[in-house]
Every structure is written in structure tokens, then in C-alpha cells.
Amino acid sequence: MNGLPAAPRRHSCTHVPACPTAEAADRDAAHVLSAHPEQGWSLLCNGVVVFEDFGELLPNGECTGARRAALLLASPHRRAS
């Protein structure tokens, strides 16, 4: 046990088709529940917090590094005009 409080239970996704889970490779494709661009982050349906540099905070507390450059190269539609 790490002394951290248990993560809150999350209801199952009601989107059709269902959003990818937080463990899925395409977890960034989940619907945005709460966007805070002024603060640089958004909460996704699967419980993942995505930051403006595409770093992520997963529901289990794990963090991923910024992936902005890699995602921009892989997704031309995300590039700034």
C-alpha cells in the first residue's frame, strides 16, 4: 500500500461506441468531460487528465511524459494552422 487514497470509482462510459479505457494505447481518443484550456488540461471520459503538451495523468496516479511532438507528427489534423 502506498498511503494514497483509493481512486474514486468511475462509472462505465455511456458513449457509443465506448471510449477507450485508461489502459488502452488510444486512451487520448476518449470524450472530453471537462476542458480547462486556460489551465492547460482536460479530463477525459476514461478518467485520464490530458495536459496541453499531451502529457497525461492516469487514474492510477501514473504519469506519462509529454508527447506533443510525436502526436503532432502522427496526427496532421492536430497541427496548428
PyMOL commands that set and color helices and strands:
alter all, ss='L'
color gray80, all
select helices_A, chain A and resi 27-29+68-74+76-78
alter helices_A, ss='H'
color red, helices_A
select strands_A, chain A and resi 32-36+41-44+49-51+56-57+63-64
alter strands_A, ss='S'
color yellow, strands_A
deselect
rebuild
show_as cartoon
